[in-house]
Amino acid sequence: MRMRGIVLAFSCAASSLTLAAPSSTPAPPQEHRPVDTKESSSDAEVNKVPPTKKSSSGLEAEPFEKSYRGFSGLGRRFLEDQEQILTSPAKVRFSDAQWLVPFGGVTAGLFVTDASYSRHLSQNPTTLSHYKTLSDAGVGALIGGAGGMWLLGHAKHNEHWSETGFLAGEAALNSLVAVESLKYSLRRERPYQFNGAGSFFQNGGTSFPSEHAAAAWSVAGVIAHEYPSPFTKIVAYGLASLVDYSRVRARQHFPSDVFVGSIVGNLVAQDIYSRRHNPDLGGGEWRSISQVFRGDGNSSPANQGSPYVPLDSWVYPALDRLMALGVIDSGFVGLRPWTRSECARLLNEAEEKLGEGADSKEEAGKLLLALEHEFRPEVETTGGGDNTSFKVESVYTRVENISGKPLADGYNLAQTQINDFGRPYGQGWNSVTGFSTYATSGRWVGYVRGELQTAPSIPALPLSARQFVAAADGIPILPPSTASPSAQQFQLLDAYAGLTFSNWEVSFGRQSLDWGPGDGGAMILSDNIEPINMFRINRVSPLRLPSFLKFLGPLRMEFFVGQLTGHHFVYTASGITGSWSQPLSPQPFTQGEKISFKPSQDLEVGLSYMTIFGGTGVPATLGTFVNSLFDAGGELPGGSSKSSRFTGLDFTYRIPKLRKWLTLYGDGFTHDQVIFFIDPTARPLPLGYPERAVWRAGVYVPRFPKLSKLDFRAEGGYTDNPLHGGTIATGINPTGFYYTANRYLNGDTNNGNVLGSWMGRAGQGAQAWTNYWFGARNRLQFNFRHQKVSHEFVPGGGTLTDVGVRCDYQVRPSLALSATVQHERWLFPVIQLGAQKNVAASVQILFQPQRLFQHSAATASGNVVTPGDRP
């Protein structure tokens, strides 16, 4: 609670600084400016005080003052500056939450990891002294450079130099006063004091915030804006960053100390510069953080918050067909989910393409009509407008009965139900009842999807199967012989808050990702797991790189860092730690990044990289995070790596001259090192060493001649690559190499489910689907799946085969029904001799209130979806 209050108090104070500072725009100087007969015609003109101006933020800005070359009036201006800083909390706006919330979140996150991070730094006295000297030198260089500019400005009669040096000193002085006030009020202990916990309100504590950081960033900010060339900014901000880094490495400050100190220095400098800078001398505009986030009044979709479309939505199959039919070229199928605004952009592209005379107009037109009905609000605001809204997206219930024993361990054996967000299931009656809702306001978006899940108890595996599981995972303890309890739980699926600027969306919360083409689930990351708590940065709409990189075409990229659940065992320096009865604490962390690009309208290529790091035995700090990225984390005693790394490659290709009829795609995955210039034997990507990777490939036919409503998709893959690096004789990862995660004995899983493909370890699999589309949402589907698990991994091997039928029907614009029946046959001798069968049948009712209101509005305007085109 104390930490939360500190963050909140400082956030409010910080926001007020940005609110008080107008952006620097050209205006006449005010007083004591030397008269130039060429520039003025009378003394009245020279002494005329410019009227008060409105800044871009809408606040009243003071007239620009000339920066004094002497110390006359310095005391008065210092008091004015302090009054401006101290009284500015009254000017905080609700819209400032757009940057205050992320800032507060980062600060709070640093507070949590400060002590652990600092303890893992070198404590060698020579190293500490070296970094302390470096930080002092960096601050001295910045302040000395500013002072030198002020002195040389007088000597050379260069008013711009004089102003730069004077404003830099004025900003440094004001920032130090603000920092020292906080420092002696909060009294935080330094990393080398007491136990290094960094406690607040302790006698002798002077750590928070960092005065070195504040002074460095205030001076650097003024210099970088007085002379706004790239070189000047790199040098000034580079020196300031070096000061921050050195203060942390010298164990003089925690990371949060320098972060907050840097922000304070930057904000104070912006305030001073915007009110004191004379634009006639040169320099650039310096917009406050508030002004940057509020924008210039442009409410384009690029700067508006938009929720992601759920991965199990009917929207993706419809858009897939439009892309395969050649109506959409800029969609990225290997990076999902997409935002509603991005879907609206794709629809605008489809409209233009149909207007140009694309083939399959009739079928594509029906799909487009249904999708436009779904995204009517986003389509209507594509050109800009107010996006403030609160909507109940859906309310649904699904009831299912499984008659017969299902399989529920996809990591070691197989799964009866796949790619279902890790929902629990068992023999008998299962149910899911949930809702989803979202709100948007300006750049902000909030989304919540929650559901009540029920499932019967799952019987324990027989002794032979439990012995196999323990041996395959390297765990010396057998799984319990008791049945797992029945499930009756409320579970949040996707639930997050996000902020959008210039088509970049930053979000935090539980989120689902699918990083591969096709319907069977990506090899590296899919919706086979329940959503992960993560911090995520996503380029939601394509961008183009400049210069010689244009050949890559449009591209999208995504980054996340999150925490897994359900891990019970881990290898530490003291040996294997954990138990089956209680999950580890803390749980491992995972991070991933992916970049996808389209060098042509027919080809999409994606490169992905993920790691698992931290958790019990190795704390999750900035250092362990960076080490996991570059495979520099070292090993624990016994040779177990401190982190686990996975790389992936996928592609989608529409065949030339058959591009509206046939699409091929593939997805490769490998578990290996990445940075080949550190280790020459490393295999950086599946493409470079395909024999060391495992693959999934597919084909999609969006229509057939004379049968435009019929499509077909088939996929096949394997994870039992014999060249995995281990052998049966040695017992090292015998064909179960992929999805095994080094020291994390529960593998590449989240709550027991594989993060990637349902094929799991040492498996082969094939799937096929064919749909007859009566409309965009009305279809009859037949599906098939077959899985084979290697006998070199599971004693006696194993097979699973299921066939099913699915029917989706939209009763009304806001009401849809779905029914499925699946017959499954599996054989795993390690569980039970002889083939086992089960039948799973389910019915789902989906109600979408917002579609009801949209349909009513469309009816009133005469734009009604006809029954034949109804989605």
N, C-alpha and C positions, 0 to 999 in steps of 0.2 A: 504493500500500500504506500509506504514511504517513497519507494522508487517511482511508482506511478505518479505520485504527486509532484515529484521533482521534474519528471519529464513533462507533465502537463503545464506546470508553472513556467518552465523555460520555453516551451513551445509557444505559449501565449505571448511571452515577452519577445521572442524572436519574430513572431508574425507581426507584431506591432511595429517593429523596426521597418519591415518591408512595406507596411501600409503607410508609414509616415513619409516614405521616400518617393517623390515623383520621378518619373523617368526624365533623363536629360535630353531636352529638345532645344533647338536654336532659339535664342531670345536676346534682346539687347542687353548689354552690361548695365549695371545699376549706378555705381558711384565711383568717383575718383579715377575714372578712365581718362587717360590723356586724350586731348582733343586733336583730332586729325582733320584739317580743313577739307580734305577730300571726302571724308566720311560724314561730316555733319555741317550744317549750314548755319547753326546758331547755338549760343550757349543754352538756350531753353531746350533745344533738342538733346544736348549732351546730358543735362541734369534731369531730364524727364524720367520718372520712375515707371517702368513697364507695368501694365496691369497684371493682376493675379491671373494665372493660367490654370486650366484644368489639365491634369496629367491623364495619361492613357488609362489609369485605373479609376478615373472619375473623381479623385480627390482634389481639393484645392491645393495648388502648389505655390510655394512662396516665390517671389521674383528672384531671378538669378543674381547672386552677388559676386563681385569680383574677388578673387582670392588675394588676400593681402600678402605683399612681399616683405612686410615687416611684422612686428608683433603688436602694432597698434590695433586695438579692438579684439585681440585674441581672447582675453578673459570674457568679454561679452559674448562672443560667438561660442566659446566653450560652454557657458551657462545655457545658451540657447540650444546647443546640441544636446546637452544633458536633459534639458526640459523636454525636448522632442522625444528622447528615448524613454524617459520616465512616464510621460503622459500618454504614450502611444497605445497602451493596452486597451484604451477605450475605443480604439478604431478597428479592433478585430472584427472581421466579417465572417459570416457563416461559410462563404465561398473559400475562405482561407483553409478550411478543412482539406481542400484538394491537395495541399502540400504539407500541412501540419500533421495530418494523420500518418502519412509515410515517414515524415521526419521523426515523429514521436516513436513509431514502430522500430525504425533503425536504431534510435538512441536506446530504447528499451532492450532491444536485442543485444546491443553492445554491452549494456550493463550486466546482462545475464552471463555473457561469456568473458568479460573483462579479466576476472581473477584467474580463470583457467588458462586463458591465452597468455597472460603475463608470466605465470609460473613456468610455462614451457619455453620461455625465451632464455637465451644464454645469460648466466649470471657471472661470467668471467669478468673480474674487475677491469682488465685491459679493454675488453670489448665494450663494457659499459662506459668507460671513460672516453673511448673513441667516438661513440655515438653522441655522447653529451657534448663533446667538443664540436662535432659536426653540426649539431642543432644550433649551438651558440653562433657558429660561423655563418650558418644560413640566415639566421635573423640579423646578424651583424651586416651581412652583405646587402640585404634588402634595405635595412634602415640606413646604412651608410650610403648606398646608392641613391636613395631618396634625398638624404641630406646633401650629398654632393651635387645633385641636380639643382637644389635650391640655391646653393652657394654659387655654382657656375652660372645659373640663370641671372644672378645679380651682376656677376663679373662680365658676362657676355651680353647683358641686356636682352636676354631671351625670356620673355614673360611666360611662355609655355613650360619651360624647364622649372621656372620659379614656382608656378602654380602646382606642377606635379609634385615637387618636393614638399611644398607647404601643405597641400591636401593630404599627402601620404602621412606626414607627421601628425596632422590634425586627426586623421582617422585612427592612427595607431594610439594616440593619447586617449581618445574617447573609448576605443575598444578595450584598452587596458583598465580604464576606470570601471567599465561594465563587468569585465572579467574578474577583477579584484573584488568587486562587491559580491559577486556570486561565490567566489572562492572562499572568502572569510565568513560567508553566511552558511554555506553548505558543509564546509570543513571536512572534505573527503581525504582519507589517508592515501598516501602514495603507494605504489606497488612494493616498495622496499620497506614500508613501515608495518609494524606489528606482524600479522600473519598473511599479509598481501591480499586480504579480502576486499580492500577498497571501501571500507565502511564510511558512511557519512556521519556528520555531526560528532566528530571526534576531535579532542584537543590536539592541536598541532597539525591537523589535516589541511593541506593546501593544494590538492591535486586537481580539483574540478572547478572550472574548465582550465585548459592550458593557456597561459598568457603568451608563451612562445608562439603557439599556433595562431592565436588571435592577432598578435602583432604582425606575423608573417603574412597572413591572408589579407589583412587590411591594407598593408603597404603594397602587396602584389596586385590586389584588385585595382587600386588607383592607378598604378603604373600601366597595367594591362589595358585600361580603358582610356587613359590619356594618349597612349600610343598603341592603338588596337590592331597591330599587325600580328600574324600568326607567330612569328619569331619571338616578339616581345611577350606574348601570352605564354608560350612554351617555357621561356626562361623564367618569367616571374612566377607562374603557377608551379613550375617544376621545382624551383627553390623552396616555395612554400610547402609543397608536398614532401620534399626532402626533410624539412624541419619537422613535420608531423611524424614521419616514419622514424626519424632519429630519436625523437622524444620518447616514443614507445619502446624502441630497441634499447635505449639507455635506461629503461625502467624508471623514468621520471614521471611518466603519465600512463594511464590506461588508454586503450583505443577510444573509448567514449569521451575522455577528456579532450583529446586533440580534435575529435570530430565536432564536438560542441564548440570548442574554442575557435575552430576554423569557421564555423557558421556564424558565430558572433562577430568575428573580425570582418568577414565578408559583408554581413548585413550592415554593420556600422559604416564601413567604407562606402557601400552603395548609397547610404543615406547622405553622408557628407558630400560625396561626389555629385549626386544629383542636385543638391541644393546650392553648392558652392562653385561648381565647375563653370567656367566661361566657355561656351561652345564656339565663340568666335576664334578662339586660339587653336581649335582642332579637337581631336579626341572623338570618342564614339559614344553612342547612347548606351546607358546602363539601366536596363529594366530590372525592377525588383523581382524577387521570386513570386510574389503575389501577382504581379502584372504578367509574368511569363505564363503562370498557370491559368489566369483568367483569360489570357489571349487578347486579341484586338477586336473582340466583338464578333469574330467569325465562329459561328456555331455549326461548322461543317461536320459531317460524320467522322472525319479524321480526328476530331477533338471532342467527340461525344462518347460517353460510356455506353456499352452495349453488351448484353449477356451472351454467353455461349449457348449454342443449340445443343441439347443433350445428345450424347452419342447414340442413343437408341431411338432417336427421332426418325420419322418417315421421311424427313427432309433430305437426308443423305442419299438414300437410294434414288430419289427423284433427281437430285442434282447430279448424281453419278451418271444417270441415263442421259441427261442433257449434255454433259461433257463428252460422253462416249459417242453421242450423236453429232458431235462437232459444233454444238451451239454455244458452248462455253470453252474458252481456251486458257483463261488465266486462273482457274481453280487449282488448288493444291490438294490432291487426294491423300497424300502421305503425311499431312499435318492436320490432325483433327483434335478437338472440335473447332468449328468456325463460329464467329460472332454473328448475331442477327444482322448487323450492319454490313458485314462482309457478304452474307447471303443476298442481301438486297442489291449490293454492287454487282454480284454475279448475274442476278436477274436482269439488271439494266443492260449488261453486256449481251445476254441472251436475246433481249428484245431487239437490240441493234443488229445482231447477227441474223435473226429471223427476217428482219426488214430488208436485209441484203440478199435474201433469196436462198437461205440454207435449205438443205434437203430435209425430209421428214417433218415438214411443217405441221402436219396434222397432229402427230403424236407429240412432238416437242411443244406445240402450242397448248395442248391440254395440260401438260406438265407445268408449263410456264404460268398458265392461268391459275392453277391450284396453288403454286408457290407464291404468286403475287397476292393471293388472298391471305395466305399465312403471314406474309411479311408486309402487309399493307402499310402499317405505321412507319416502318423503316423506309419503304419505297417512297412514301409521300414526303419524307423529310430528308431525302437524299441531297437536295440542294441546300439544306440548312433549315434551322428552326428549333423551337423549343422541344426538348426530348424528355421533359419531366413527366414521369409516369409511375404508376404502381399497378402491377397486373398479376393476377393469378393465372399462371401459365397452364396448369393442368391439375386435375384431381383424378386419381385412378385406383383401381383395385384389381388384383390378379389372384385367382384361386387355382391351385394345381393339386393334382393327386398323382403320386407315383406308386404304382402297384408292382412290387418287386424290389429287390435290393439294388440301390444305385451305387456308383463309385464316386467318391468325393475327395480324392487325394491326387490331384493332377501333377504334383511335384514328383512323387515317387511312383504312382501307378497310372490313374486316368480319372477323368471327370465325366459324369453323365450330363451335367449342364455347364456350358462354357460361355465365356464372354457375357456374363450377366452381373457385372459389378460385384462379384464375390458374395452374392446373396446366399444365405444358408438354405439347404434343402435336405430332405431325408425321405425315407419310405413312409408313405401316408399322405396326409393333407399338409400342404404348404400354402402360405398366403403372403401377399404384399399389398399394403394399402398406403398410398402416399399422396403427396402434393408437391407442386413446384411453383414458386412465385419469384418475381424480380421487381426491382425498382431502379429507375435511372433518373439522374439529375445532373445536367451539364456533363462534366467529365466522369462523374461517378456512376458506378453500377453495383448493385447488391443482388445476390441470387441465393436462394435457399431451396433445396430439394430434400425432403425428409420422408421417411416411410416406416410404418410398423411392419416388422417382419416376424413371421412365425414359421417354425419348422420342427419336425419330430426329432427325438433323440437319435443319434447315430451309434449303432453297436460298435464295440471295440473290434479291431482286427484280430484274427487268430494269432497264436504264438508265432507261427512260421512267418507271417507277414510282418509282425512287429520286429522280429529278429532281422528281417531283411531291411526294414526302414532304419533301424539303428545302425546296421553295418553300412548301408548306402550313404548315410549322412555323417558317418564317423562319430557317432554318439555312443558312449559306453553304457548308457542307461536305456532300457527298453521302454517304448511308449506304454502308457497305463493300460491295464486290461479291463478297465471299466468303460462303460458307454459314455459318450459325451452328452452333456445335458441338452435338453430341447431348447430351441431358440424362441424367445418372446421378447423382442427388443425394438426400440425405436432407433433407427439408424439414419444419420445424415449422409446423403450421397454428396452431390456437388453443393457446397455452401461456401461462398466466397464474397469478398468485396474487391472491386477493381477500380482503377483510375486510368483514363485513356488520354494520350496526347500525341498528336501527329502520327496516328495509326499504330502507336505502341501502347499495349495494355499491360499494366502492372497489376497483378492480383495476388491475394493472399487468402488461403482457406483450403477446404477439401475440394480437390479437382480431379477429373478424369482426363486421360490423354490416350490417343491412339496414333502411334508413329509408324504407320505402314499402309500400303494400298490394300484393297480387297476387303472382303467381309469376314474372313476367318480369324482375324486378330493378328496384329503385328508380331514379328519375331522378338523385338526388343522391349516394347512397351505397349500394352493393350488395355481394354476394359475388362479383361478377365479377373481383375482385382478390384476390391473396393477402393474408392477414391483416396488419394494420398493428401495429407496435410502438407501444403507446399507454398512457397513463394515463387511466383512465376512472372516472367517477362516474355511477351509474345508480340511479334510483328504480325498484326492481324490481317493486314492487307499487303499485297506484293509491293516491293520497291525495286528500283533499278540502280545498280552500281555505276559510278561514273567512269570515264576514261576507258582504258584498255579492258576493264572488267565487264564492259557492256555485253560481251559475247555470252556471258552467263545467263543473260535474259532476266526476267522478273525472278525475284527470290523472296522467300519468307524464312524466318528463323525464330527459334524459341529456346528459352532457358528456364530451368527450375531447380530448386533445392527443397527437399522435403524430408519427412521422417517416416520410416516404415513401422509396421506393427506386427505383432504375433511371432517375434523371434524369441526362442527359448534357450538357445545354446550359442556360445561363441568361444573361440580359442583366444586366450589371453596369455600374457607372459608367464602366468602361474599355471597354465594348463586350461582344460576345458571347464567352462563355468556355465551354470544354468540348471534348470529343472523343468520337467514337463508340466508341473502344476502352476508355475508362475512365470510370466514373460520377463525377459530381461529389462533392467532399468539402468541407464537409458537405452532406448531402442536405436538401431543403426539409422544413419541418415543416407539419403541418396540424392544425387544431382545428375542432371542431364542437359545436353544441348543438342539441337538439331538445326541444320540448315538445308533447305530444299530450293532448287532453282530449275528454271525451264529454259534451256538454251534454244528450244524451238517449241512451237505450239503443240507438237506431238510428243515431246519427251520431257519427263520430269525426273529429276535425280535428287535423292535425299541422303545426307550423311549425318549419322547420329553417334553420340558418345554418352555413356552413363557410367557412374561409379557408385559404389557403396562404401561408406567410410564412417568413422566415429563409432559411437555406441559404447557399451561396456568394455573397459580395458583400454580404449584409445579415445580420449575425449574429442568431441566435435568442436574444433576451433578453426579459426581462419587458416592456421598453419596446416592442420590435417586435411582441410578442404583443398588447399592448394597442392599439397603433396599428392593427394589422390588424383588430381587432374594430370600431374606430370609424372606419375609413377615414381615418386621420389620419397615415399613414406617409409622405406626400409622394411625390415622383416622382424617379426617376433622371434624369440628363441624357439628353435624347432623348424624354422624356415617358412612360417606362415606369413604371407603378406598382410600388411596392416589395412589394405583396402582392396577392393575388387573392381575390375574395369571391364566394360563391354562396349563393343563398337558395332555399328550397323550400317548397311547400305541398302537403299531400295530404289526402284525405278518403275515408271509407267510409260508405256510406249504405244501410241496409236499407229497402226501399220499404214504407211503411205498407200494411197489409192484404195485402201480399205478402212480408212480412218474412222468412218462412220459405221463400220460393221464389226471391227475387231480391235480389241485392246489387250496388250500383253503387259504383265507386271511381275515383279520379283522382289524378294526381300531377303537379305543376307544378314547373318549375325555371327559374331565371334567373341570369345572370351579371352582377351589377350592384352598385351602391352600395347601402348599407343605411340609414345614419342620415340620414333626410330632413331633420332639423332642422339638420344641418350643411350639406347641399347640397339646396336646395329642388327641384332637378330629379331627385333620386334616386328610384328606384322600390323601395320597401321590401319588397314581397312580390309574387309572381306574381298573387295575387288582385287587387291594386290596379291592376296594369297587365297584364292577361292577354295583350294583343297583343304584349308584349315577352318573354313567357315561352314555353317549349316544354312540351308536355303529353303525358301518357300516360293513357288512360282504359280502364276494363275493366268487365266484367259477369261475375257468378258466379251460376250456378244450381246449388244443392246437390243438387237432386233433381227428377225429372219425375213428373207424374201417372202412376200405374201402373208407374213405373220408379224406385223409390226408391233403387236402387243406382247409378243413372246420374247423373253430374254433368257440367257444362259450364262452361268458362271461356274468355273471349276478351278480348284486349287490343290496343290500337292506339295509336300515338303518332308524334311527329315531333320532329326537332331542326333542321330546315331552315327556320326562321322567316325570311322575307324582311326583316322589320323588326328585324334584329339590330344595326343601327347602322353597318354598312359597306356598301360597294357594290363591284360587280365592276370598275367603271371605276377606282376609286381603289386597288383591290387590298388594301383594309384588311379583313381577316377576311371574305372573300367566302363567306357562308353557313356558314363553319366557325367561327363565333363561340363557340358553346356547347361547353364543355369545353376551350376554349383558355384558358390561364392567364397572361395578361399576360407578365411577365418570365420565367416558367418555360416555356421553349420546348418541353419535352416534354409540356406540358399538364397537365390534371387527371387524371393517371394514377399508378399505382403499379406499378413494374416493367413498364411498357409497356401495361398494361390500364387501360381507362377506369374511374374510380371509380364511375360511375353506370351508365347504361343501355348495353346492347350496341348500341343504334342509333348510338352514336358521334356524330361531327360531321356535320351536314348530311345526316341520314338520315331515313327514314320506315320504320316497322316495324309488323308485326301478328303476333300469336301466337294460337293456339287449342289447347285441350286438352279431351279428353273422357275420363273414367275410368268404367269399370264396376268397382265395388267388390264383390269377393267377401267381403271382411272388412276390418278396419281397416288391415291391411298387405298384403292380397292384392288386386291390381288388374291390369286390362289397360287401358293408356292408348294413345290415338292423339293425335299432336301435329303441329302445322303452324307454320311460321315463314316470314315473307317480309320482306326488307329491300331498300330502294331508297336509293341514295346519289345526291345531286344532281349533275348534270353541270356545274353552276356551281362545284362544289367539286372533284370528281375529273374530269379530262378524259375525256369520253365517258360519264361516270356509271358506275353499277354496280348490279347486282341480285344477290340471293342468295335461294334458296328451298330449304327442306328439309322433308321429311315423315318422321315416325318412328313407331315403335311401341315400347312398353315394357311389360314384364311383371315384377311383383314377387310373390314367393311365399315364404311362411314355411313352411319344411319342418318345423321344430321350434320350440318356444318360444325357443330360443337361436340358431337357425340360419335365415338368410334368403338367398334368391337373387334377383338382379336381372339382366335381360337387355334390351338395347336394340339397335335397328337404325335407322339414319338414312340417308336418301338425300338428297343435296344437289346442287343445280345452281347455279352462279354464273357471272356474266359481268361482268368488269372489263376493258375494252379496254386500259386503261393497263398491265395486267399481261400479258394474252394475248388475242389475237383469237379469237373463237369461245367458245361456252359450254363450261365445264368441269364435270365430275361427279365425285363421290366417294361412297363408301358407308362408313359407320362402324358397326362392330358391337362390342359389349362385353358381358362377363359379370362380375358381381361376386358374391363370397361374403362374407357378413357373419356373424361369430360374436360373440354377446353373452354372456359367461360369467355375468354377474350375473342375467340372465333365467333361466338354467339353474337357479341356486340358488333363485331366487324361485319357479320352477315346482315344484321339489322340495318347498319349504316349503308351497306351496299344495296340492300333492297330499297331503302328510301331514296337512293340516288339513281335507281334503275340499273345499276351494274350488278346483276345477279348471276351467280354461277349456275349454269344449267345442270340438270341431273347427269347428262352424258359426260360433262367435263368436270363434274364434282370431284374434289380430291378425296 
